[in-house]
Amino acid sequence: MDSIYQEFALLLAVSAFVGALAVRLRQPLLVGYIIVGIVVGPAVFGWVSAHDQIDLLAQIGITVLLFVVGLKLDLRHIRHIGPVALATGLGQLGFTILFGFFIILALGKGWLEALYVAVALTFSSTIIIVKLLSDKRELDSLHGRIAVGFLIVQDLAVVIAMMVMSGLGSMGDKGRRTRSHTGFSS
């Protein structure tokens, strides 16, 4: 594309079309918008490149979306569902992280890369599940409350894991800088 304006106009037009199609097919809009982002982005057709303005718009959109979903989530669900949400949420996290870690190590990557990928695999689609449960009016049903409690546990655990991993990453960077100053390379 020649200009940012044309790319942005194309992005909005394709998003509006896919959004209307998703509504017509009774599918979640969010899934349609994610598909649009993948298809028109640099990974598939490359119609829209990652300019700073579009990247900023994407970050603002994700922030607003997470804020709106956060308004619907209630941490009291964990207290009511308690043991079931904690056991299933943490169990699934442990299982996914453990197996993902060993699979990535088996593919020849380092332990820090394997840890990052394994934790990334645990990200749940909280936004999509809450939206689907809300659309079906099943958010307050037993299975809806268990699912939301499970997802809250996972999201909180992933936030904590990301904080720990960012500390591990900075320690790894510090070690590399120290070795490069002493003449040793990794």
Summary of the structure (lengths in Angstrom):
residues: 186
radius of gyration: 20.5
end to end distance: 41.3
largest distance: 63.4
contacts: 505
relative contact order: 0.09
helix: 78%
strand: 0%
